[in-house]
Structures are given as structure tokens and as C-alpha cells.
Amino acid sequence: MQQLTKTVLDLQQNSVGELVRNRMNDFAQMHSKGNKDWFLELCFCLLTANTSAQMGLKMQSALSYNDFAVIPQKQLVKKLNKLRCRFYNKRAEFISLAREHA
């Protein structure tokens, strides 16, 4: 247990800790964001489920807000497949369903 505590404290003091603090600040500021930002955050979550955050970021940076919010689901399927997204059919379906609440 002491080793785990030391490891956590070490991580807090290096670049990992800084990344975590920055991301926590991003989330703290989300309350003032609009529907577009919340929707994009939801799309990121849908893209990263059962894959890496790195892959989710890659897909999200390759697509525009319009790709997530407007294009027909079939087009989104094609784009996600081209990006080598796992479960591209389901992810496109979930994103399309989420549009109703954005």
C-alpha cells in the first residue's frame, strides 16, 4: 500500500498530474458551455467506448461538427469505417440517436 501511495504522489507531481489537472479544469468549465460542446463531448464518449482515447481523438479530429450533427447516418457509417473505427455501424447509430437531444 505504501508503494501505491508513493506512485500516486509521484504521478501527481509530474506531467501526468498536470494533464489530469488540465482535464479536470476542462470539465469544471463545461457547465458554461452550450449544447454544441456537450454534444461533441458525448460523441467523443461514444467514439472511445471499447477503444482508446487516442483513437477517439483521432476520429473526432478527422470529423467536423457537421459530420456528427447533420449528415445522414449512412454517410457517417462510411466515414467512421474509413477511419477504421470499431463498431462503426453502432457508433453512427448512437450518434444519430443522440442528435435528437442536442
C-alpha angles and dihedrals in degrees: 000000000000090000091052091050091050091049092051092048091049091051091050090056099050137058092289090061090049091052091050092048091049092050091048088053089051090054092045089057094049092089089072095047125102132240093274093061093044091049092050090050090052090049089052090052091049091049095049099047108117092002138067127289087235091060091046090052091048092053094043093050091049092054129063129224086255090057090056099038108031120017118095116270092246090058091049089051090055093048094048091047091051089053088054092246115173114237091009094167094055095041091052089048093051092047090049090050091049090057089074089066099040 
